[in-house]
Amino acid sequence: MGDQVLITSTLSENASLQDTIRWLKAFADTVQSASGRNLIQNVSASGAALSSIKNALNGQIPVFTGPSSAVAQYEAYQAVNIVNAGADPTGAADSTSALTAVIGSGAKHLYWPDGTYKISTGLSQPSGQHWQGSSRNGVIISWAGGNNSDIIATASQSLYNIIENFTIDVGTATGCTALHLVDTQHARISGVTMQATGAGSASGVALRIQSGSGGTGQNFNSAFNDIRHIRSILYGVGLQLDGISSGPTVVTDNTIFNCDFEQALTGVRLAQWCDNNKFYWVRVEVEVANTFGVIHNDSATPASDVGVYANDFFALGVDAFGAASNVAAIFFNVTKQNFGLLYHSPDLFPGSLVVDNSGRSSSHHIVVQNIDNTTNAAQVISKNWPLTGGTTLITVANGLNSNLVYIGSLSRLTGASAAFSVGGFTQTGTVATADGSRLSIYNGTGQQMTIVNEDVSSTAANRIKTLTGANVVLRAGPSFATFSYNGTDARWILESTN
């Protein structure tokens, strides 16, 4: 009769459904490991609910009496160990062929033990497949192919894909995309590190979410994806979102949580046709000149509307170290309806926190927790939304002060030791003043303040209309004035004084 193996498996009468499923899986795995032998089974189970399970087991494989669809799902979802399928975990041999075969086998769940898996051709994950790495730092996909390649990409129109616990190392290859979600919905990407070294530094894209490559219309949007615990090191772009105008097909309604983009040229690139994506705690670190934390609308036509709307950062940290200079934490081209809560490290920031390029942003509301060597104060930079925030200081000189830079909606004037005048206001950075913006100034210098009507020394759009056609002289000592901005006249209108 050949070798005989006695398998004893006991299941309690009061076992829960979850425990029953675990018991069945364990028994199936045991039978599979003894494949090819004659089996004698002694399955101890009691109760009418378990008797059918006991009676259904024969001498070779478990047979289940449940609905055929449930049986098929159970059997299809058994994790396939990629090493058993021929992949080499030592990194010595090229595992491309073995991985391509097992990925295309129809298996729903692939388990990757710790190891280094060398590939020379990009891998395409089918719709609905689950790749589970044993550990984030232990499972390394090592790229041995050429430049300008996708290392891992989802098949177009994928649904419910899962990729978790991996490191993707592109080495010195340039222009590569480590992970590319193509026309993908409801995917979960978690615990993935993407890194480059040497000559490949600061090039390519770590994670790209794209729509429109597989067709047009809403069905091909990249949407409802859950991206979390992502880290990129030494990429040109940490995260890129881009759709196309045809349709249009957009990258929308995705959630990005707890992601870290280190030594990037651009941390997050919202290139075009992406809207309503929500970011919860994203950190960007730049270390060279002329770099960006986040760009809203980085298309080929940044002066045109390309559907970059309502991408909100509920916690965004942008740090600039090393040789970083001329850095923009948030950079706006044509875009609208964006919110941001921005933080940077205690080091002095070597650039602009918020840049509205040529006044192209139609609305935004950015709260800056501006921590540097001298201050720890919240600043609010708004456009087309009411300015809010605490009192900020504006230093004025004796005599005429044109184009005074303000930050918040309430400012205290300080610094003058003699009579002075105010001829115009401009918002911090290059942010254009929005229609309906309001500003109140409190003269705390103790000196006499004059509001200048149509100050020719101020830029035209920063000038003040007193509505009397003449300058308004306030009393010596503390005084107060309020203004609102009229977009049609492109002037600050003096509303009241005290």
Secondary structure as GFF3:
##gff-version 3
##sequence-region A 1 498
A	DSSP	beta_strand	4	11	.	.	.	ID=ss1
A	DSSP	alpha_helix	17	33	.	.	.	ID=ss2
A	DSSP	beta_strand	38	45	.	.	.	ID=ss3
A	DSSP	alpha_helix	48	56	.	.	.	ID=ss4
A	DSSP	alpha_helix	68	76	.	.	.	ID=ss5
A	DSSP	beta_strand	80	81	.	.	.	ID=ss6
A	DSSP	beta_strand	90	94	.	.	.	ID=ss7
A	DSSP	alpha_helix	96	103	.	.	.	ID=ss8
A	DSSP	beta_strand	109	112	.	.	.	ID=ss9
A	DSSP	beta_strand	115	119	.	.	.	ID=ss10
A	DSSP	beta_strand	123	125	.	.	.	ID=ss11
A	DSSP	beta_strand	130	133	.	.	.	ID=ss12
A	DSSP	beta_strand	139	143	.	.	.	ID=ss13
A	DSSP	beta_strand	150	154	.	.	.	ID=ss14
A	DSSP	beta_strand	162	169	.	.	.	ID=ss15
A	DSSP	beta_strand	177	182	.	.	.	ID=ss16
A	DSSP	beta_strand	188	195	.	.	.	ID=ss17
A	DSSP	three_ten_helix	198	200	.	.	.	ID=ss18
A	DSSP	beta_strand	203	210	.	.	.	ID=ss19
A	DSSP	three_ten_helix	218	220	.	.	.	ID=ss20
A	DSSP	beta_strand	222	223	.	.	.	ID=ss21
A	DSSP	beta_strand	226	233	.	.	.	ID=ss22
A	DSSP	beta_strand	235	242	.	.	.	ID=ss23
A	DSSP	beta_strand	251	252	.	.	.	ID=ss24
A	DSSP	beta_strand	255	262	.	.	.	ID=ss25
A	DSSP	beta_strand	266	272	.	.	.	ID=ss26
A	DSSP	beta_strand	274	275	.	.	.	ID=ss27
A	DSSP	beta_strand	278	286	.	.	.	ID=ss28
A	DSSP	beta_strand	292	296	.	.	.	ID=ss29
A	DSSP	beta_strand	308	309	.	.	.	ID=ss30
A	DSSP	beta_strand	312	320	.	.	.	ID=ss31
A	DSSP	beta_strand	327	332	.	.	.	ID=ss32
A	DSSP	beta_strand	338	343	.	.	.	ID=ss33
A	DSSP	beta_strand	351	356	.	.	.	ID=ss34
A	DSSP	three_ten_helix	357	359	.	.	.	ID=ss35
A	DSSP	beta_strand	364	371	.	.	.	ID=ss36
A	DSSP	beta_strand	376	383	.	.	.	ID=ss37
A	DSSP	beta_strand	392	395	.	.	.	ID=ss38
A	DSSP	beta_strand	399	401	.	.	.	ID=ss39
A	DSSP	beta_strand	404	406	.	.	.	ID=ss40
A	DSSP	beta_strand	410	414	.	.	.	ID=ss41
A	DSSP	beta_strand	420	422	.	.	.	ID=ss42
A	DSSP	beta_strand	425	427	.	.	.	ID=ss43
A	DSSP	beta_strand	438	443	.	.	.	ID=ss44
A	DSSP	beta_strand	449	451	.	.	.	ID=ss45
A	DSSP	three_ten_helix	460	462	.	.	.	ID=ss46
A	DSSP	beta_strand	464	465	.	.	.	ID=ss47
A	DSSP	beta_strand	472	473	.	.	.	ID=ss48
A	DSSP	beta_strand	479	486	.	.	.	ID=ss49
A	DSSP	beta_strand	491	497	.	.	.	ID=ss50
###
